[in-house]
Amino acid sequence: MTIKPIKDLVRCWRLFDDGGTITGRLVERPLAEIAAAGEVLIRGAYAGVNYKDALAGLNRSPIIRRFPCTPGIELTGTVERSGDPRFSPGDAVIVHGFGLGADRDGGFAEAIAVDADQVVRLPSSLSLADAGTIGVAGYTAALAIDAMEQNGLTPAGGPVAVNGATGGVATIAIDMLAGLGYTVHALTRQPDDGWLRKIGATEVLGPIEVGAKPLERARWAGAIDSLGDAPLDALLRTMQPSGVVASFGNAVGNALSTSVLPFILRGVRLLGINANSPMPLRQRIWARIGTDLKPRHAATIARPIGLEALPEAFQALVDGKSRGRFVVRLDAS
């Protein structure tokens, strides 16, 4: 099959500072301008939409540090050309983090150019569609699971709670955990229509009800937290002895008010997960995503959209009215 070259004008969803008002719109940029930004030119296939992207796109947080800027903290696609011998045209790759979509132009574009040291070659077991759904959300979920297992979590230890269960990271975490044999309890405020069970949850529960006690009934061997604030405190109070909690989000808030008792009486461990990790760790985790952590329900979790639908996706994310992953199809033309 002959692949057409990238067009001279590349469609992007771009943010502008219009006299103090931040606005976003679809534009076309010269390919030569984009290609000058890095050693590896990537033809975009998919870009997942993350909560951070929504905050930036709706100007809810000062994430973008210069304007104009193309947001999007991730992109997966194929190498078009490379000035680095590690990559060749046609290689399937992903890039996320390293200031993408904040300090520099990001993934909501039909093409992007980045430094070779920021590019991860995809495992051959992953399609571009799989990788687009997994993205930085799935990488974060895999990183959290890997860290929890390094701290003693096993399927035999007991159930694992996942809060904010319909969110992008949480849904992929549920899928990954179930694939490893864990019993997964999904915690959500949304009505249970069977969707979370379809992707691997054993039980679907409402938010944790806690009283005034610093320790509540011990329930879970592990927990994945994407909310922060009171929901994270509730998880800490309800962990089993030697339980492990991985925390990486702040969808509810940045604060955490708790006591030392979960840590000194039950030996609970709270692990902070930073997805902007060094390249050797990225490569190891992506290798796991291509093998034992490969999601089984990526097609169910994905919600494909076009670039023009980004504003609606942003709003749904910040309103907590989405489930799964919005995934922008960049090569639809």
C-alpha positions in Angstrom: 0.0 0.0 0.0 1.3 3.4 -0.9 1.1 6.0 1.9 0.5 9.5 0.8 2.9 12.1 2.2 1.8 14.5 4.9 0.0 17.5 3.4 1.8 20.8 3.3 -0.8 22.3 5.5 -1.5 20.4 8.8 -4.7 20.7 10.7 -4.3 21.5 14.4 -6.6 22.5 17.3 -4.7 25.5 18.7 -5.1 27.9 21.7 -4.6 31.6 21.3 -4.4 34.5 23.7 -6.8 37.0 22.2 -6.1 40.1 24.3 -6.2 38.2 27.6 -9.0 35.8 26.5 -7.9 32.3 25.8 -9.7 30.8 22.8 -9.2 27.6 20.9 -9.9 26.9 17.2 -9.0 24.7 14.3 -6.2 26.1 12.1 -3.9 24.9 9.4 -0.1 25.3 9.9 2.7 24.8 7.4 4.3 21.4 7.7 7.7 22.9 7.4 7.0 25.0 10.5 6.0 22.0 12.5 8.9 19.8 11.2 11.4 22.3 12.4 10.5 21.7 16.0 12.4 18.3 16.4 14.4 15.5 15.0 11.6 13.1 14.5 8.5 14.0 12.4 5.5 11.9 13.3 2.3 11.4 11.3 -0.4 11.6 13.9 -2.9 8.7 14.2 -4.6 9.2 17.6 -4.4 11.5 20.6 -6.2 10.7 23.8 -7.9 13.5 25.6 -6.8 13.8 29.3 -8.2 15.8 32.2 -5.1 18.1 32.0 -5.9 18.8 28.4 -9.4 19.8 29.4 -8.2 22.2 32.0 -5.9 23.7 29.5 -8.4 23.8 26.7 -11.0 25.5 28.9 -8.5 27.8 30.5 -9.3 26.4 34.0 -5.6 26.1 35.0 -2.5 27.9 33.8 -1.1 24.8 32.1 -0.1 26.4 28.8 3.0 28.5 29.2 3.1 30.2 25.8 0.7 31.2 23.1 -0.2 30.3 20.5 0.1 26.6 21.4 -1.3 23.3 20.3 -2.4 21.4 23.4 -2.5 17.7 23.9 -0.1 15.9 26.2 0.2 12.8 24.0 0.2 11.5 20.4 0.7 8.1 18.8 1.4 7.6 15.1 4.1 6.6 12.6 7.5 8.1 11.9 7.5 10.1 8.7 11.2 11.0 8.8 13.9 10.9 11.4 17.3 12.6 11.8 18.1 9.9 14.4 19.1 6.4 13.4 17.1 4.8 16.2 13.9 5.5 14.3 12.9 4.9 10.7 10.0 5.9 8.5 7.0 3.7 9.3 7.9 2.9 12.9 4.9 3.0 15.2 5.7 5.3 18.2 4.1 7.2 21.0 5.2 10.4 22.8 3.8 11.8 26.0 5.0 14.2 28.7 8.3 16.2 28.4 6.3 19.4 28.3 4.2 18.3 25.3 1.0 20.4 25.0 2.2 22.9 27.7 5.8 24.2 27.1 5.7 23.2 23.4 3.1 22.2 20.8 1.3 19.0 21.6 -0.7 16.2 20.1 -3.9 17.7 18.8 -2.4 17.9 15.3 -2.1 15.8 12.2 1.7 15.9 12.6 4.2 16.7 15.3 8.0 16.9 15.5 9.9 16.0 18.7 13.4 15.2 19.9 14.3 11.5 19.4 15.0 11.1 23.2 11.3 11.7 23.8 9.9 9.0 21.5 8.9 5.4 22.6 8.7 2.7 20.0 5.4 0.8 20.5 5.4 -2.9 21.2 4.5 -4.9 18.1 1.5 -6.4 19.9 -0.2 -3.0 20.1 -2.1 -1.4 17.2 -2.1 2.4 16.8 -5.8 2.3 17.8 -4.9 0.4 21.0 -2.1 2.8 21.8 -4.3 5.8 21.2 -6.8 4.5 23.7 -4.1 3.5 26.2 -2.0 6.7 25.9 -0.7 8.5 28.9 -3.8 7.4 30.9 -3.0 3.7 30.4 0.7 4.4 31.0 -0.2 6.0 34.3 -2.4 3.1 35.2 0.3 0.6 34.3 2.9 2.6 36.3 0.6 2.6 39.3 0.0 -1.2 39.1 3.7 -1.9 38.6 4.6 0.2 41.7 1.9 -1.4 43.8 3.2 -4.9 42.8 6.7 -3.9 43.7 5.3 -3.0 47.2 3.7 -6.4 47.7 0.3 -6.3 46.0 -0.8 -9.7 44.6 -4.2 -11.0 43.4 -4.3 -13.3 46.4 -4.1 -10.4 48.9 -7.6 -9.2 48.4 -9.7 -6.8 46.3 -8.4 -3.6 44.8 -10.5 -0.4 44.8 -10.4 2.0 41.9 -12.1 5.3 42.6 -13.4 7.8 40.0 -14.0 4.5 38.2 -15.5 5.9 34.9 -12.5 8.2 34.2 -9.8 7.5 31.6 -7.0 6.2 33.9 -9.5 4.3 36.1 -11.2 2.4 33.3 -7.9 1.2 31.9 -6.7 0.4 35.4 -9.8 -1.8 35.9 -9.2 -3.6 32.6 -5.5 -4.2 33.4 -6.1 -5.3 37.0 -8.8 -7.8 35.9 -6.5 -9.1 33.2 -3.9 -9.9 35.9 -6.4 -11.8 38.0 -7.3 -9.1 40.6 -10.7 -8.7 42.1 -11.6 -5.1 41.3 -14.1 -2.9 43.1 -15.1 0.1 41.1 -16.1 3.2 43.1 -18.3 5.7 41.2 -21.1 8.2 41.7 -22.5 7.3 38.2 -25.4 4.8 37.9 -24.4 1.2 37.4 -25.5 0.1 34.0 -23.2 -2.9 33.7 -20.5 -1.1 31.7 -17.8 -1.2 34.4 -18.4 -4.9 34.9 -18.1 -5.4 31.2 -14.5 -4.0 31.3 -13.5 -6.1 34.4 -15.0 -4.8 37.6 -16.2 -7.5 40.0 -18.3 -5.1 42.0 -19.5 -1.5 41.4 -19.9 0.6 44.6 -20.8 4.1 45.5 -18.3 6.5 47.2 -16.9 5.3 50.5 -19.1 6.4 53.5 -16.8 7.2 56.4 -17.5 8.4 59.9 -15.4 10.4 62.3 -13.0 7.6 63.1 -9.5 7.7 61.7 -9.7 4.0 60.8 -12.7 2.3 59.3 -13.4 -1.3 58.5 -10.5 -2.8 56.5 -11.7 -3.6 53.0 -9.0 -3.5 50.3 -5.5 -4.8 49.7 -4.8 -2.1 47.1 -6.4 1.1 45.8 -5.9 3.4 42.8 -6.8 7.0 43.4 -7.4 9.6 40.7 -9.4 12.1 42.9 -7.3 13.2 45.8 -8.8 15.2 48.8 -11.5 13.4 50.8 -11.8 10.4 48.6 -8.1 9.6 49.1 -8.5 10.0 52.8 -11.5 7.6 52.7 -9.3 5.0 50.9 -6.5 5.3 53.5 -8.9 4.8 56.4 -10.3 1.6 54.8 -7.2 -0.3 53.7 -6.3 -3.7 54.9 -3.0 -4.1 56.9 0.0 -3.6 54.6 -2.4 -2.2 51.9 -1.0 -0.1 49.1 -2.6 3.0 47.6 -1.3 4.6 44.4 -2.3 8.2 43.9 -1.9 10.3 40.8 -4.9 12.6 40.4 -6.6 15.6 41.9 -10.0 15.7 40.1 -11.7 16.5 43.5 -8.9 18.6 45.0 -5.3 19.0 45.9 -5.7 18.8 49.7 -5.3 15.8 51.9 -6.5 15.7 55.5 -5.9 12.4 57.3 -4.1 11.0 60.3 -1.0 8.9 60.8 -3.0 5.9 62.1 -3.4 4.1 58.7 0.3 4.2 58.3 1.5 3.4 61.8 -1.2 0.9 62.9 -1.9 -0.9 59.6 1.3 -0.2 57.7 -0.6 1.3 54.8 1.7 2.6 52.0 0.8 5.7 49.9 2.6 5.8 46.6 2.8 8.9 44.5 2.7 8.2 40.8 4.3 10.7 38.4 3.8 9.7 34.8 6.5 12.1 33.5 9.0 9.4 34.2 12.5 8.8 32.8 12.9 7.0 29.5 14.2 3.6 30.8 11.2 3.3 33.0 8.8 4.3 30.2 10.3 1.7 28.0 9.9 -1.0 30.6 6.3 -0.1 31.4 5.3 0.1 27.7 6.8 -3.3 27.3 4.5 -4.6 30.0 1.6 -2.8 28.4 2.3 -4.8 25.3 2.3 -8.1 27.2 0.7 -8.9 30.6 -0.8 -5.4 31.1 -2.4 -5.1 27.7 -6.0 -4.0 28.1 -8.6 -6.4 26.7 -11.4 -3.9 26.2 -9.7 -0.9 24.5 -12.3 -0.7 21.9 -15.1 -0.5 24.5 -13.2 2.1 26.5 -12.5 4.4 23.5 -14.8 7.2 22.5 -13.5 8.3 19.0 -14.0 11.9 18.1 -12.5 14.4 15.6 -10.5 17.5 16.3 -13.6 19.7 15.9 -15.3 17.9 18.9 -12.5 18.8 21.4 -14.4 21.6 23.2 -17.3 19.3 24.0 -15.0 16.6 25.2 -13.2 19.1 27.4 -16.4 20.2 29.0 -17.6 16.6 29.6 -14.3 15.8 31.3 -14.4 18.7 33.7 -18.1 18.2 34.5 -17.4 14.5 35.3 -19.9 13.4 32.7 -17.7 11.2 30.6 -16.7 7.6 30.8 -13.7 5.8 29.2 -11.4 7.8 27.0 -12.1 10.4 24.3 -9.7 9.6 21.5 -9.1 12.0 18.7 -8.7 10.3 15.3 -6.1 12.4 13.5 -5.7 10.5 10.2 -9.4 10.3 9.4 -8.8 12.0 6.0 
